[in-house]
């Protein structure tokens, strides 16, 4: 028995020795290059492609199973598809017995792929059509119990098998080039100088990874040079992959940067767990020119994607960023505007939404808190609720002519320049709003501010609520404290109508009317005092001209403890009385205003012409009534004022003191002229004054006739007695 066992072991040893000898000797006796024609023929038969091997084929079997290839070329339908300079793979045989795959080397050098899709959408990497010989159909038999057991057995065995461990000493992939052209879509991309190198790859242990490539595109023109390094770790059995200490550095150029080269970098740690369907992005740091962003992100589900995390953008200069990216500059009235923008928020979302909660947004000297979300990215939906301390919108307006360095038309001193300075042009008929763009807006937002500055107006406790959906823009509420009083406004802009329609309601309570009027005539407001105003207007069109000429509505106003500025109606009436009495006014200083206790009325606006018929004012020595019109399309006003003297006032000039017979006379004053530029004028309305004097003469004649009749009747009755 012992002898039999000994003989058996000797035989097995001899067999093993012979097998090893065969594995060593066969590569020495068999030259794989002799089989190039058969290999090329096999590729053609199986794929229809043409394989050309100009270099040598190297083969080893033991102790390492490996091969080497040099100078390969592959064509498809007479179009070059791929070229390979060198490839090598080496696999240790003995570790396979323990279920471990150990690769001594995996090398690839000089791979050039030429991928083309023609104008008909046919790709050069697809296999040619199969031959006309059709395979015989296979008739499927219904499964029996035995076949079911037979099919289930391999599945059970496969589930019991452990995944094979894969170890690679080194991966070296060098000088890879991929050129992709889509003639149908007009796309052209090229990946050049790509290389991938790693250290020893052992599952569960970190290894170094380095990746470099250059990416260029012709449409759009784009260039990207990238270098990436990381400590990589993967677990094929647990399906978990990590990139720690990720460092990506690149240079971006092309149309998007106006051919400027912009540095870009990314750092962080990535942990992908396919078993749990999760992804973690920790310690992310992105840098683009002068913009830096930091984030931590946890993806709880990859399909469908669901994530949450934090994001922070330290203060950055937007103007400098645009300049670095080669984008057009943003000129602002305040040169320091857009110099410090920052953001910090909690981030959450999915594949069609994103929300910024606990948002802290810095805009120069302003600070906002609240939340902003895009609940439906596909439909460009935006929702926001923000509270801020202060915001000066004027800082972000384009510079004025003086700031932009434009020439002053008055500098020459000519009559033409003077006319250009004092005469406004007609209303512009060019479009004001990008209607089609505004129709796509899907916004609902609310903003409150401790202080808002817009068009030189300071608003305290500003409260705004706004929506834009399906072509309907609504300013649902805009209220606050302004002009030393309260105001409330709402407006609607309907872009679905043709022409577009505008409606607005404005209410003001106890505002300083001089500050309100400065919006229209900054240099010379027409009045001062405390005003309450209620306005309702509508208009149609998308230009200044169309809006002004279609303006309709009503305005009611009441002003207390104020004055009409620019004219002294007391002086005008006193001068008229002095002329009637043929007396000279004494030398005195007349204030360039007419004080009043109360002034009120209403305007009816039709096609841009505001007509007033019920102006009433109460003054110290006068009673004022008026009527007239403000013609916005022609930029002119024409107003008639009726002044009634309140009797013989001791403090008046002697020349214009009147007795009671003149107390009921209405002294007419007419003011007319352009209301924006040029000089308007106020003076005695000679036509109405003549009519009034005629009426007074008739009244005086009647009085005299009545006196004479009284005397005649009195004498007649005395004689009768």
C-alpha positions in Angstrom: 0.0 0.0 0.0 2.8 2.3 0.9 4.5 1.4 -2.3 1.3 2.2 -4.3 0.9 5.5 -2.6 4.6 6.3 -3.3 4.3 5.4 -6.9 1.1 7.5 -7.3 2.8 10.6 -5.8 5.7 10.1 -8.1 3.4 9.9 -11.1 1.5 13.0 -10.0 4.8 14.8 -9.5 5.9 13.8 -13.0 2.6 14.9 -14.5 2.9 18.3 -12.8 6.5 18.6 -13.9 5.5 17.8 -17.4 2.6 20.3 -17.3 4.9 23.0 -16.0 7.5 22.1 -18.6 4.8 22.3 -21.3 3.7 25.7 -20.1 7.3 26.9 -20.2 8.3 25.2 -23.5 5.1 25.8 -25.5 5.7 29.6 -25.8 9.2 28.8 -26.9 8.0 26.4 -29.6 4.8 28.2 -30.7 5.1 31.7 -32.1 1.8 33.6 -31.8 2.8 35.9 -34.6 2.3 33.0 -37.0 -1.4 33.2 -36.2 -1.9 36.9 -37.2 -3.8 36.0 -40.4 -6.2 33.7 -38.5 -6.8 36.3 -35.8 -7.4 39.0 -38.4 -9.8 36.7 -40.3 -11.6 35.8 -37.1 -12.2 39.5 -36.3 -13.5 40.1 -39.8 -15.9 37.2 -39.6 -17.3 38.0 -36.2 -17.5 41.8 -36.6 -17.1 42.7 -40.2 -14.2 45.0 -39.2 -10.7 45.0 -40.5 -7.9 44.3 -38.0 -4.2 45.1 -39.0 -1.4 44.0 -36.6 1.9 45.6 -37.7 3.8 44.9 -34.5 4.7 41.7 -32.6 2.5 39.6 -30.4 4.1 38.5 -27.2 2.8 35.5 -25.2 3.8 33.9 -21.8 2.0 31.1 -19.9 3.8 30.3 -16.7 4.3 31.5 -14.1 2.5 34.5 -15.5 -0.2 34.3 -18.2 0.4 37.4 -20.3 0.4 38.9 -23.7 1.7 42.0 -25.4 0.4 43.7 -28.5 2.0 46.4 -30.6 0.8 48.6 -33.5 -2.8 47.6 -34.0 -5.3 49.3 -36.3 -9.0 48.7 -36.6 -11.2 50.0 -39.4 -14.9 49.7 -40.0 -16.5 50.3 -43.4 -13.3 51.7 -44.6 -13.2 54.3 -41.9 -10.4 54.3 -39.3 -11.9 53.4 -35.9 -9.0 52.7 -33.5 -5.2 52.5 -33.4 -3.1 51.1 -30.5 0.6 51.6 -29.9 1.1 49.1 -27.1 -0.9 46.9 -24.7 0.2 44.5 -22.1 -1.6 42.4 -19.5 0.0 39.8 -17.1 -1.9 37.5 -14.8 -0.4 35.2 -12.2 -1.6 31.7 -12.5 -1.1 30.1 -9.1 -3.2 32.6 -7.1 -6.2 31.6 -9.3 -6.3 28.3 -7.4 -7.3 30.3 -4.2 -9.9 32.4 -6.1 -7.8 35.5 -6.3 -7.1 37.4 -9.5 -3.6 38.9 -9.3 -2.6 41.0 -12.2 1.1 41.8 -12.5 0.5 44.6 -14.9 -2.1 46.3 -16.9 -0.6 48.7 -19.5 -2.1 50.7 -22.4 -0.2 53.2 -24.5 -1.0 55.2 -27.6 -4.7 54.3 -28.0 -6.4 56.6 -30.6 -10.2 56.3 -31.0 -11.9 58.0 -33.9 -15.7 58.0 -33.3 -17.8 59.5 -36.1 -21.6 59.8 -36.5 -22.5 60.8 -40.0 -25.3 63.2 -41.2 -27.7 60.2 -41.3 -27.0 59.3 -37.7 -24.9 56.2 -38.6 -22.0 55.6 -36.2 -18.7 54.1 -37.4 -18.4 51.9 -34.3 -21.6 49.9 -34.9 -21.3 46.5 -36.5 -22.2 46.1 -40.1 -25.6 44.5 -41.0 -25.7 40.7 -40.4 -25.6 38.3 -43.4 -28.8 37.3 -45.1 -28.5 33.8 -43.7 -31.1 33.7 -41.0 -30.7 31.3 -38.0 -33.2 28.6 -37.6 -35.9 29.4 -35.1 -35.7 27.5 -31.9 -38.9 26.0 -30.6 -39.3 26.6 -27.0 -40.5 23.6 -25.0 -42.6 24.1 -21.9 -40.5 23.6 -18.8 -40.9 20.4 -16.9 -40.3 19.9 -13.2 -36.8 18.5 -14.0 -35.8 21.4 -16.2 -37.0 23.9 -13.6 -34.9 22.2 -11.0 -32.0 22.1 -13.5 -32.3 25.9 -14.2 -32.6 26.8 -10.6 -29.6 24.9 -9.5 -27.0 27.0 -11.3 -28.7 30.2 -9.9 -28.4 28.8 -6.4 -24.8 27.8 -7.0 -24.1 31.3 -8.4 -25.6 32.9 -5.3 -23.4 30.8 -3.1 -20.2 31.7 -4.9 -18.1 34.4 -3.4 -17.0 37.3 -5.7 -13.4 36.9 -7.0 -10.9 39.2 -5.3 -9.0 41.4 -7.8 -5.5 42.6 -7.1 -3.5 44.7 -9.6 0.1 45.7 -9.0 -0.1 48.7 -11.2 -2.3 50.3 -13.9 -0.6 52.5 -16.5 -2.8 54.0 -19.3 -0.8 56.6 -21.3 -1.3 58.9 -24.3 -5.0 58.1 -24.9 -6.8 60.2 -27.5 -10.5 60.1 -28.3 -12.0 62.2 -31.1 -15.8 62.3 -31.3 -17.7 64.0 -34.2 -21.4 64.1 -34.7 -22.1 65.6 -38.2 -25.8 65.4 -37.6 -25.7 67.6 -34.5 -22.6 69.6 -35.4 -20.7 68.5 -32.4 -16.9 68.0 -32.3 -15.1 66.9 -29.1 -11.5 65.7 -28.6 -9.9 64.1 -25.5 -6.1 64.3 -25.8 -3.1 63.4 -23.7 -5.1 61.3 -21.3 -3.3 59.2 -18.8 -4.3 57.1 -15.8 -1.9 55.7 -13.3 -2.4 53.9 -10.0 -0.4 52.3 -7.3 -1.1 48.7 -6.2 -4.8 48.0 -6.2 -5.9 45.8 -3.3 -9.6 45.7 -2.4 -10.3 47.4 0.9 -7.0 49.3 0.9 -6.3 52.8 -0.3 -4.2 53.3 -3.4 -2.9 56.4 -5.2 -4.7 57.5 -8.4 -3.7 60.1 -10.9 -5.6 61.2 -14.0 -4.8 63.8 -16.6 -6.5 64.9 -19.8 -7.2 67.8 -22.2 -10.7 68.3 -23.5 -11.5 70.5 -26.5 -14.7 71.3 -28.3 -15.3 73.1 -31.6 -19.0 73.8 -31.1 -19.1 75.5 -28.7 -15.4 76.4 -28.6 -14.1 75.0 -25.3 -10.8 74.0 -23.8 -10.2 72.2 -20.5 -6.9 71.0 -19.1 -7.3 68.8 -16.0 -5.2 67.0 -13.5 -6.8 64.9 -10.8 -5.2 63.0 -7.9 -6.8 61.1 -5.0 -6.4 58.3 -2.5 -8.8 55.7 -3.9 -10.4 52.7 -2.1 -13.0 50.3 -3.4 -14.7 47.2 -2.3 -16.1 45.2 -5.2 -17.9 42.7 -2.9 -19.6 45.5 -0.9 -19.9 47.8 -3.9 -18.4 50.7 -2.1 -16.0 53.2 -3.7 -14.1 56.1 -2.1 -12.1 59.0 -3.3 -10.3 60.7 -0.4 -8.1 63.8 -0.5 -9.4 64.5 -4.0 -7.5 67.3 -5.7 -8.6 68.5 -9.2 -6.9 71.4 -10.9 -7.6 72.7 -14.3 -7.5 75.5 -16.8 -10.8 76.5 -18.6 -10.9 78.6 -21.8 -13.1 79.1 -24.8 -16.2 81.1 -25.9 -17.6 81.0 -22.3 -14.5 82.9 -21.1 -13.9 85.0 -24.2 -10.8 83.0 -24.8 -9.4 83.9 -21.4 -7.8 81.1 -19.4 -9.6 80.7 -16.0 -8.2 78.5 -13.2 -10.5 76.0 -11.6 -10.0 73.6 -8.8 -12.0 71.1 -6.7 -11.1 69.4 -3.4 -13.0 67.0 -1.2 -13.9 63.4 -0.2 -16.3 61.2 -2.1 -18.0 58.0 -0.7 -20.2 56.0 -3.0 -22.1 53.0 -1.6 -24.1 51.3 -4.3 -25.3 48.6 -1.9 -27.1 51.3 0.2 -27.8 53.6 -2.8 -26.1 56.5 -1.1 -23.4 59.1 -1.9 -21.5 61.4 0.5 -19.6 64.5 -0.6 -17.6 65.9 2.3 -15.3 68.8 2.6 -16.0 70.0 -0.9 -14.1 73.2 -1.9 -14.6 74.6 -5.4 -12.6 77.5 -6.8 -13.3 79.3 -10.1 -11.2 82.4 -10.6 -12.0 84.5 -7.5 -15.1 82.6 -6.6 -14.9 80.0 -3.8 -17.6 77.6 -2.7 -17.7 75.1 0.2 -20.2 72.3 0.6 -21.1 69.1 2.3 -23.7 66.9 0.6 -25.4 63.6 1.5 -27.3 61.8 -1.2 -29.8 59.5 0.5 -31.0 58.0 -2.8 -29.4 57.8 -6.2 -32.5 56.6 -8.0 -34.5 58.7 -7.8 -31.9 61.2 -6.5 -32.5 62.8 -3.2 -30.0 65.0 -1.3 -29.4 67.4 1.5 -26.4 69.4 2.8 -24.9 72.8 3.3 -23.4 75.3 1.0 -21.3 78.5 1.6 -20.0 81.1 -0.7 -17.6 83.6 1.1 -17.8 87.2 -0.1 -16.6 87.6 -3.6 -16.4 90.4 -6.2 -18.9 89.7 -9.0 -17.4 92.4 -11.3 -13.9 90.8 -10.9 -15.4 87.4 -11.6 -17.1 88.5 -14.8 -13.9 90.1 -15.9 -11.9 87.0 -15.2 -14.5 84.9 -17.1 -14.3 87.4 -20.1 -18.0 88.4 -19.7 -19.4 91.9 -20.3 -18.9 94.3 -17.4 -21.8 95.5 -15.3 -21.6 99.2 -14.8 -23.3 100.5 -11.7 -24.1 104.0 -10.5 -22.2 103.1 -7.3 -18.7 101.8 -8.3 -18.6 99.8 -5.1 -21.8 97.9 -5.9 -21.6 94.1 -6.5 -18.1 94.0 -4.8 -19.1 91.7 -1.9 -21.7 88.9 -2.5 -21.9 86.0 0.0 -24.3 83.1 0.6 -24.8 80.5 3.3 -27.7 78.0 3.4 -28.9 74.5 4.1 -29.4 72.7 0.8 -31.9 70.0 -0.1 -33.6 68.7 -3.2 -34.1 66.0 -5.9 -33.7 65.6 -9.6 -36.3 68.4 -10.3 -36.1 70.7 -7.3 -33.7 72.5 -5.0 -34.3 74.5 -1.8 -32.0 76.9 0.1 -33.3 77.0 3.7 -31.9 79.1 6.6 -30.5 81.2 3.8 -28.2 84.1 4.7 -27.4 86.3 1.7 -25.1 89.2 1.6 -25.2 91.9 -1.1 -22.6 94.5 -0.4 -23.8 96.3 2.8 -27.2 94.5 2.7 -28.1 91.3 4.5 -31.1 89.0 3.7 -32.4 86.0 5.6 -35.1 83.5 4.6 -35.5 80.8 2.0 -35.3 80.4 -1.7 -36.4 77.3 -3.7 -36.8 76.0 -7.2 -39.7 73.5 -6.6 -40.0 72.7 -10.3 -36.8 73.2 -12.2 -38.3 71.9 -15.5 -40.9 74.7 -15.4 -38.4 77.3 -14.0 -40.4 77.8 -10.9 -39.0 80.1 -8.3 -40.3 80.8 -4.7 -38.7 83.0 -2.1 -39.4 84.6 1.3 -36.8 87.0 2.4 -36.3 89.6 5.1 -33.6 92.2 4.8 -32.2 95.2 6.6 -31.7 97.7 3.8 -31.3 97.9 0.1 -30.4 100.8 -2.2 -31.5 99.9 -5.7 -30.1 103.1 -7.1 -26.6 101.8 -6.4 -27.2 99.0 -9.0 -28.7 101.3 -11.7 -26.6 102.1 -14.8 -24.4 105.2 -14.4 -25.8 108.6 -15.2 -24.5 110.5 -18.2 -22.2 112.5 -16.0 -20.7 109.4 -14.5 -20.3 107.7 -17.9 -18.3 110.6 -19.2 -20.7 111.7 -21.9 -20.5 115.2 -23.2 -22.8 117.8 -21.7 -24.9 119.3 -24.5 -24.9 122.6 -22.7 -21.2 122.9 -22.7 -21.0 124.7 -26.0 -23.3 127.4 -24.8 -25.2 127.6 -28.1 -28.9 128.2 -28.5 -29.3 124.7 -29.8 -27.7 123.2 -26.7 -29.9 125.4 -24.5 -33.0 124.1 -26.3 -31.8 120.5 -26.0 -31.4 121.1 -22.2 -34.8 122.6 -21.7 -37.0 120.7 -24.1 -37.8 117.1 -23.5 -38.1 114.8 -26.5 -41.4 113.1 -27.4 -42.4 109.9 -25.6 -40.4 106.9 -26.8 -42.3 104.2 -28.8 -39.7 101.5 -28.5 -40.6 98.3 -26.5 -40.1 98.6 -22.8 -40.5 94.9 -21.7 -39.3 91.6 -23.1 -42.8 90.2 -23.3 -42.0 86.7 -24.4 -39.3 86.3 -21.8 -41.6 87.6 -19.0 -44.3 85.1 -20.1 -42.1 82.2 -19.1 -41.6 83.5 -15.5 -43.0 81.3 -12.7 -42.3 83.3 -9.5 -44.0 83.8 -6.2 -42.1 85.8 -3.7 -42.3 88.0 -0.6 -39.7 90.5 0.6 -39.7 92.8 3.6 -37.0 95.4 4.2 -36.3 97.8 7.1 -35.3 100.4 4.5 -35.5 100.5 0.7 -34.1 103.2 -1.6 -35.4 103.4 -5.2 -35.3 106.3 -7.6 -34.1 108.5 -4.8 -37.1 107.6 -2.6 -36.5 106.2 0.8 -39.1 103.7 1.9 -39.1 102.4 5.5 -40.7 99.1 6.6 -41.1 98.1 2.9 -43.4 95.1 2.4 -43.5 93.5 -1.0 -45.4 90.5 -2.4 -45.1 89.6 -6.0 -46.1 86.8 -8.4 -45.6 86.0 -12.1 -47.3 83.0 -13.6 -48.6 82.1 -17.0 -48.1 85.6 -18.4 -49.8 87.4 -15.5 -47.5 89.6 -13.3 -49.0 90.8 -10.1 -47.6 93.2 -7.5 -50.0 92.0 -4.9 -48.7 94.4 -2.2 -46.1 97.1 -1.9 -46.5 99.2 1.2 -44.4 101.2 3.6 -43.5 104.6 4.9 -42.3 107.1 2.4 -42.4 110.9 1.8 -42.9 111.2 5.5 -46.2 109.3 5.2 -47.8 106.0 4.5 -48.4 104.4 1.1 -49.9 101.2 -0.4 -49.8 100.0 -3.9 -50.9 97.1 -6.1 -50.6 96.5 -9.8 -51.3 93.9 -12.5 -49.6 93.4 -15.8 -51.4 91.0 -18.2 -49.0 89.9 -21.0 -51.6 87.5 -22.5 -53.6 90.4 -24.0 -52.7 92.2 -27.2 -51.8 95.0 -26.5 -50.7 94.1 -23.0 -52.7 95.8 -20.2 -51.6 97.5 -17.0 -53.7 98.4 -14.0 -52.5 100.0 -10.7 -54.0 101.3 -7.5 -52.0 103.7 -5.3 -53.0 105.1 -1.9 -51.0 107.7 0.0 -51.7 109.1 3.4 -50.3 112.4 4.8 -47.3 112.4 2.5 -45.1 115.4 1.8 -46.5 116.4 -1.6 -43.4 118.4 -2.5 -41.3 115.2 -2.2 -43.9 113.3 -4.4 -43.9 116.0 -7.0 -40.1 116.0 -7.2 -40.3 112.6 -8.9 -41.8 114.5 -11.9 -40.1 117.9 -11.6 -37.0 117.4 -9.3 -35.9 121.1 -9.5 -39.2 123.0 -9.0 -42.1 121.1 -7.3 -45.4 122.8 -7.8 -46.7 122.6 -4.2 -45.9 121.7 -0.6 -48.0 120.3 2.2 -49.5 117.1 3.6 -51.4 115.2 1.0 -53.7 112.2 0.9 -54.0 110.7 -2.6 -56.0 107.9 -4.0 -55.3 106.8 -7.7 -56.7 104.1 -9.9 -55.3 103.9 -13.4 -55.2 101.5 -16.4 -53.1 101.6 -19.6 -52.3 99.5 -22.7 -49.2 98.9 -24.7 -45.5 98.2 -24.3 -43.9 101.6 -24.8 -43.8 105.0 -23.1 -45.9 106.5 -26.0 -48.6 103.8 -26.0 -48.9 103.8 -22.2 -49.1 107.6 -21.9 -51.6 107.8 -24.7 -53.9 105.1 -23.3 -53.7 106.1 -19.7 -57.2 106.2 -18.0 -58.4 106.4 -14.5 -59.1 108.8 -11.6 -57.2 110.5 -8.9 -58.5 112.2 -5.8 -56.3 114.4 -3.5 -56.5 116.6 -0.5 -53.6 118.7 0.7 -53.5 120.5 4.1 -51.3 123.3 5.5 -49.4 123.8 2.3 -48.6 126.3 -0.4 -48.6 126.6 -4.2 -44.9 127.2 -5.1 -43.5 129.4 -7.9 -46.3 132.0 -8.0 -47.9 134.4 -5.4 -51.6 134.6 -6.3 -52.0 137.3 -3.6 -49.6 139.5 -5.6 -51.3 138.7 -8.9 -54.8 139.6 -7.6 -53.5 142.6 -5.7 -51.8 143.9 -8.8 -55.1 143.4 -10.8 -57.1 145.3 -8.1 -54.5 148.1 -8.1 -54.8 148.5 -11.9 -58.6 148.6 -11.6 -58.3 151.3 -8.9 -55.5 153.0 -10.9 -53.2 153.0 -7.9 -49.5 151.9 -7.5 -48.4 149.0 -5.2 -46.1 149.9 -2.4 -42.6 148.4 -2.5 -42.5 145.1 -0.5 -41.2 141.6 -0.6 -43.6 139.1 -2.0 -43.0 135.4 -1.1 -42.7 133.2 -4.2 -45.6 131.0 -3.0 -49.2 131.1 -2.1 -50.0 129.5 1.3 -53.3 127.7 1.8 -55.0 125.9 4.6 -56.8 123.3 2.5 -56.6 122.2 -1.2 -58.5 119.4 -2.7 -60.0 118.0 -5.9 -60.0 115.2 -8.4 -58.7 114.3 -11.8 -60.4 112.3 -14.5 -57.8 110.8 -16.8 -58.8 109.9 -20.4 -56.2 108.9 -23.0 -53.4 110.6 -21.1 -55.2 113.9 -20.5 -56.0 114.5 -16.8 -58.9 116.9 -16.4 -59.9 118.7 -13.2 -63.2 120.5 -12.6 -63.5 120.7 -8.8 -60.3 122.3 -7.4 -61.0 124.1 -4.2 -58.5 125.8 -1.9 -58.9 127.9 1.3 -56.3 130.7 1.8 -55.8 133.5 4.2 -57.1 136.3 2.0 -58.4 134.4 -0.9 -60.8 131.7 -1.9 -59.6 129.6 -4.8 -61.5 127.4 -7.2 -60.1 126.0 -10.4 -60.3 123.8 -13.4 -58.0 122.7 -16.2 -56.1 119.9 -17.8 -52.7 118.2 -17.7 -51.9 116.9 -21.2 -49.4 114.1 -20.7 -49.0 113.1 -24.4 -48.1 116.8 -25.2 -46.3 117.3 -21.9 -48.2 120.5 -21.3 -50.7 121.9 -18.7 -53.4 124.6 -18.9 -55.1 125.6 -15.7 -57.6 128.2 -14.8 -57.8 129.5 -11.2 -60.6 131.6 -9.9 -59.6 133.8 -6.9 -62.3 135.4 -4.8 -61.2 138.2 -2.5 -62.4 137.8 1.1 -63.0 141.5 1.8 -61.1 144.5 3.0 -58.1 143.2 4.9 -56.1 145.6 7.0 -52.8 143.9 6.4 -53.1 144.3 2.6 -51.4 147.0 0.5 -53.7 150.1 0.4 -53.6 150.0 -3.4 -55.3 146.6 -3.5 -57.7 147.0 -0.6 -61.3 146.6 -1.8 -64.6 147.6 -0.5 -67.4 145.2 -0.2 -68.7 145.8 -3.7 -65.7 144.0 -5.0 -65.9 141.2 -2.5 -67.8 138.8 -4.8 -65.6 139.3 -7.8 -63.7 136.2 -9.0 -60.3 137.2 -10.2 -59.2 134.7 -12.9 -55.6 133.5 -13.1 -54.4 131.2 -15.9 -51.2 129.0 -15.6 -50.0 127.1 -18.7 -46.9 125.8 -20.4 -44.7 122.7 -20.4 -44.5 120.8 -17.2 -41.1 119.1 -17.7 -38.5 121.6 -19.0 -39.0 125.1 -20.2 -40.8 127.8 -18.3 -44.4 127.8 -17.5 -46.2 131.0 -16.7 -49.1 132.2 -14.5 -50.9 135.5 -15.0 -54.3 137.2 -15.0 -56.7 135.5 -17.4 -57.6 138.6 -19.4 -60.6 137.0 -21.2 -62.2 135.7 -18.1 -61.4 139.0 -16.3 -63.2 141.0 -19.0 -66.2 138.8 -18.6 -66.1 139.2 -14.9 -65.8 143.0 -15.1 -68.7 143.0 -17.5 -70.8 141.0 -15.1 -69.8 143.3 -12.3 -70.7 146.4 -14.5 -74.1 144.8 -15.1 -74.5 144.2 -11.3 -73.5 147.8 -10.6 -75.9 149.1 -13.3 -78.7 147.2 -11.7 -77.9 148.6 -8.3 -77.9 152.1 -9.6 -81.2 151.6 -11.5 -82.7 150.1 -8.4 -81.6 153.1 -6.3 -83.1 155.6 -8.9 -86.3 153.6 -9.0 -86.4 153.6 -5.2 -86.2 157.5 -5.2 -88.8 157.8 -8.0 -91.3 155.6 -6.1 -90.5 157.3 -2.8 -91.3 160.7 -4.2 -94.4 159.4 -6.0 -95.7 157.9 -2.7 -94.9 161.2 -0.8 -97.0 163.2 -3.4 -99.8 160.8 -3.0 -99.9 161.4 0.7 
